[in-house]
């Protein structure tokens, strides 16, 4: 049945309905004719023969006219269905011609303001979104290759120099230390890329399934980062008992990225604030540095995005992108802005855990 063209299926449905209508019309016509004859009473002789002759003539006319009407109606239905589906077939042909090498092509929108035109518009919007996603993936691959090329080139240079010229123990130690530094950078970048890919593929975390104790996570992250950068003061304002519906390891990574971004690109003190509002947990990290450049602010969470065009600062520009991906995977949101009193604010909102019902708590 699915292999039969749609226009033929529509014609068959119309023909079946038309056959029922014509059969009903013929039956009603004959019934009314008999009723009209019965109104004159019982006929005899010539009158009865005339009535029978009239009935036979009516039956022959109906038997001739109704099939002709049925055939003409079926042909008309087929032509109408074919004409109605012709724009759909045209769109199908155009869609089949669109490939990854021609992502900018779009479907022709019929001039009629009907369902077919709305379908073409919807498909064009979908193609636009797919093209944007494809361009982002291509740009991501190019940026990843650029980031990987630098440490790989430095690592290769260090090894070639160490093998080409005789060196004493001190020089070999320095070369190995430099190679180790680039290797660590490569490993970290690879882990970030893998984490970003896994987070992008992850489904939204059901609220209430994975719960994290936000004050405990904040204290652990702040202690770890303060030990790594003791010159920057970090304050935490988070009420006890505040929780978020997100796995603890993902929350730890998101908070670490937010605070580390403030340490690298801003100035202290850094204020970390967490509050619950409208059933969601909002975590804000504010620094007192120069803030985001206005043209960079809309792209702060893009992959490999760095406000420092010369890249004189450390980092690959994946920290905020990973944080945004974690927030989206948990069913939350993210944002960034420059504070009116100076500095930058970066925040994420996460679903709060759903309260456990009494029946579930009782087992």
N, C-alpha and C positions, 0 to 999 in steps of 0.2 A: 504493500500500500504506500509506503514511504517513497518508493521509486517512481510512482505516478506523478507527473507534473502537477503543480498546484492548480493551474488553470483548468486542467481536465477534472481534477477533484471538485473544484468549485462548480464547474459546469454540470457534473454528475449530480451534485447536491441540488442545484437549481432545477435540473431536469426531473429529479425525483419529486421535488415539491410541486413543480408545475404539473406533473402527471397526476398527482393527488388532487390538485385544484381543478384540472380539466375533468377528471373523472367525477368529482363531486358536482361540478357545474352541469355535466351531462345527466347525472342522476337526478338533480333537482329539476332540470328542464323537462325530462320525461315524466317525473312525478307531477309537476304542475300541469303538464298537458293532459295526463290521465284524469286529474282532478277536474279540469275544465270540461272534459268530455262527460264526466259522470254527472255534472250539474244539469245536463239536458235529459237525464233519466235514461231508462233502458231503451236502446234503439233496436229496431227490427229491420230486416230486409235490406233495402238499398242504403238506408241511413247507417246501419252498422257496418256495412262494407265500406262506406265512405270514411267512417271514423278509423277503421283499421288501415285503410289506405293512407290516411293522413299520418297515422302513427308510424307506419312503415317508412313513409317519406322523411319524417323527422329523424328516425333512427339512422337512415342512410346518410342524411345531411350531417348529423353529429359524427357518425363514423368516418365521414370524409373530412370534415372541417377540423375536428379536434386533433387528429394526428398532424395535419398541416400546421396548425397553430403550435403544437408541441415541438415540431421540428424547427420551425422558424424561431421560436422562443429559445430552444437549446442552442441554435447557431448564434443568435444574438447574445446569449449569456456567455458563450465561449469567446466571441469577439470582444465583449465588454471586459471579461476577466483578463484576456490577453493584453488589452489596452491598459487596464489598470495595473497589471504587473510588469509592463514594459519598463517603467522607470526603475523598478526594483532589480530587474535583470541587468539594466544598464549600470546601476550602482554596484551590483555583484561583479560585473566585468571590470569596472574601474578599481574596485577594492582588490581584486585578484592581481591586478597589475602593479600594485604598490608593494615595494620591497624595501629592505633596509638601505639600499642604495638610492632610493627615491622617496625618502620619508616626507618630503614637502608636498607631495601630490595630494589632492583632495577630491572628494566626490562632487559631481555636479548636483546642485540643489534645484529641484524642479520649481518653476515659477508659481505653481499652485500652493496655496497655504493650507495644505491638508496633512494627513498623517505621513504620507510619503516624504513631503518636504521636511517635516519635523524629524523623521528618521534620518534623512541625509544630514541635517544639521547636527543631530546627536552623534552620528558616526564621525563627522568631521571634527567635532569637539574631542571625541575619544582619540582620533588619530593625532590631534594636536598634543594631547597629554602623553601619548605614547612616544611621539617625536621628542618631546621635552625630556622624558625619562631616558630615551636612547642617547640624547646629547649629553645628559648628566653622566650616564655610565661611560660614554666615550671620554668625556673630560676627566672623570675619575680615574680611568685607566691611564690617561696621559699624565695626570698629576702624580699618580702612584709610581709610574715609571720614572718621572723626574726626581721624585724623592728617593727612590731606590738607587738611581744612578750615581748620585753624589757619594754616599758612603761606600758603594761598591767600587767606584773609581779610586777613592782615597785608600781603601783597603788593598786594592790591586797595586797601587803605586808603592805603598809601604812594603809589601811583600817583595815586589820586583827590586826595589832598592836594597832591601836586606839580603837578597840573593845575589845581586849583581856585584856589589862591592864588599870586600872583607870589612867586618866591623868588630869592634871589641864588645865586651859583655855589656857595658853601659849603653852603647848605641843599639845593640840588639834588644836590650830591655826596653828602651824608649820606643823602638819600632813596634815591638810586641804590645806595649801599652797603648800606642796609638791604634794599632790594628784591633785590639780588644775594645777600645772605645767605639770604633766604627761598627764592630760586630754587635755590640750591645745596642747601638742605635738601629741597626738593621733588624735585630730580633724584636725590639720594641715596636718598630714601625710595622713589622709583619704581624705581630700580635694585635696591634690596633686595627689593621685592615681586616684580620679574621674576625675580631670582635664586632666590628662595624657590619661585616657581611652577615654574621649570625644574628645580630640584633635586627637588621633589616628584614630578615626572613622570619623572625619570631612573631607569633601571634600575640594579640593583646592579652596581657595577663589578667585572668578573671579577678575582679575585686574580691578581697577577702580570702583568697587562696594562699597567697604568699604575703606575709606581713613582716615588716621590719620595724624595729624600735629605733625611731629617728634620733632621740637624744644620745643613745649609745653609739650609733654609727657616727654621728657628728663628733662626739668626744674622741673616738678612736682615730678618725681621719685628721682632726685638728692636731692631736698629739703627734701623729706621724709627720705631718707637714711642718709643724713648728720645729721638730727636731732636725728636719732637713734644711730649714731656713729660719734660724733662731732670731734673725734681725727683724722679722715682720710679725707684728702683733695681730693675733686673730681672736676675735670675740664671738661668742655663741649665745644666741638668745632663742632658746627652744623650751617650751613647757614640758614638764615631765608627762610621760604617758602618751605623747604624740606618736602616731604610727602612720605608716604609708603602705599601701597595697602593692608591694614590689619586692622581688627577691633581694636579700640583704647584700649579696655580692654586687648586684647591679646598682643598688643605691650607693654603696661605697664607691664604686667607680665614678658614678655621676657626680657625687659630692667632691671627690678628689679632683676631678677635671675642672669643676667650677672654681674651687679655691686655688688650684695650681695656676689656672689662667689668670686669676687676679694677682697672684704673686709674680708671675712673669711679665705681665703687661701693665700692671697698675702699681699703686703704692699703698703702704699701710697707713692706718690700721685697716684690716679687713673685717667686715661685720657679716656674720652669718645669722640669718633670721629665719625661723620656721613658725608658721601659724596654720591653723585649720579654719577654713571658711567655706561655706556652701558645700559641705561634704567632701572637700578636697584639701590636700595638704600642699601649701605653697612654701617653697624654699628659695630664699633670696640671698645672693652673695654680692656684697658691695665693696668696692675698693675706693681709694681716694687719689687715684692717678689722673691722667689727662683725659680718660674716657675714650670712647670709640670715635674714630673719624666719621663724620656724617655720611660719607659715601660708602663706608664699609659696614655700617650698622645693619642694613638689610641683609648682608651676606655673612654675618658673624657666625652663623651655625652651618655654613656651607663647608663641604669637605675640602681640606687643604687651604682653607681661607686664612690669610694672615694679614693683619693691618700693617705689619712691617714689610713693605714691599721689598726692601733689600734683604730681608731675612737675616738681620744681624742678631736677632734673639733666637733662643733655642725653641725647639718644638716643630711639629710638622703641620699644625693646623687641623688636627683631627680631634682634639680634646672636646671642643664644644659640639662638633658633629656627632661624636659618640654619645655625649650627654643628651643631645636632642633625639637620637635614635632610641636610647634607653627610655626616655620619657614617652615617646610615641608608642613604643612596644608595650609599656605599662598602661596605656590609655590616658596619658597625661598630655601636657603641652609645655612649651618653652618660650622664652623671650629675652630680649636684651634692650637696654636703654641707657642713656646718659642721665645721671642724677642732676637735678637742678642746682644742687650745692657743690657739684664737682664729683668726678669719679664716674665709674660705670656700675650698673646693676645688671646682673644676669640671674634669671630665675627659671625654675621648673615647677610645674604643678603636677601632683600625683594623686590618684584616687586614694581616699581613706578606706581602711578596711570596713567591710560591712559588719554590723553587730551580729553576734552569734545568737540565734534564736534559742529559746529555752528548751525546745524539744531536742535540738542538736546538742546543746550543752549537756543535757541529761543522758546522752548516748542513745 
